[in-house]
């Protein structure tokens, strides 16, 4: 799970907040480190790119669902 990836990619402000219900490991990368890592031609960078795509896809689906709900409830 990636949080805050959209801001990293588009240069926007950090807007993510993470809350966990059990013990978890949370890692933080500076924007420059993230972008450098994502540009590499390594298996780890490919995993990072795939996680980024999955995260952004989920965000897009969620936004579409919320927009649909608003439009369906409009008079």
N, C-alpha and C positions, 0 to 999 in steps of 0.2 A: 504494500500500500504506500503510495506517495502522497504526501500532503504539501501544499504550497508550490506545486510544480508549475501551475499556470503563471504565477507571478514571476517565477524564474525565467520562464520562456518568453513572456511578453514584456518583461521589465517593470511590471506593476508592483504595487506594494504587497507585502505579506498579508494575507487575509485568513489563513488557516489557523484553526485551533484544534488541538488533539487532546482528547480525554480518554482514558482507558479504565476498564473495570477490573483489570487484573494486572499482574506484573508484566511489563512489556519493555522492549528495548526500542528507544527512539534515537535515531541518528540525525544529525544536522550537518548540512554542507553549506558553505558559502556559495553564492551564485556563481562566482568564477570557477570554483572547484567543480560544481555540478556541470556547468557547460563544458569545461575541459574534459571531464570524465565521459560525458555523453558523446563527444566528438571522436573519441578514440575508436580504433578498429580492434577491439578486444571482445572476448565473450562477455566480460562483465559490463562493458559499455552497451552491448546488445541487450542484455537483461534490463539495464537502466532505461534504454529507449523503449523496450516493450512495456515496462511498467508505466512509463510516461504516457504511452498511447492508450493503455488500458484505463488509466486514471482519467485522462481527458475525455475518453469515450464515455465513461460512466458519468462524468460531469455534464456532458452534452445531453445524454439520455435523461438525466434528472431535470435539467433545465427545460427540455422539451416537454416532459411530463407535467412540470409545474405550469408552463405556458398553456398547455392543452387544458388543464384544469381551470385556469383563469378564464380562458376563452369560452369553455363550455358553461361556466357559471354566469357569464355576462348576459344581461337581458336582451 
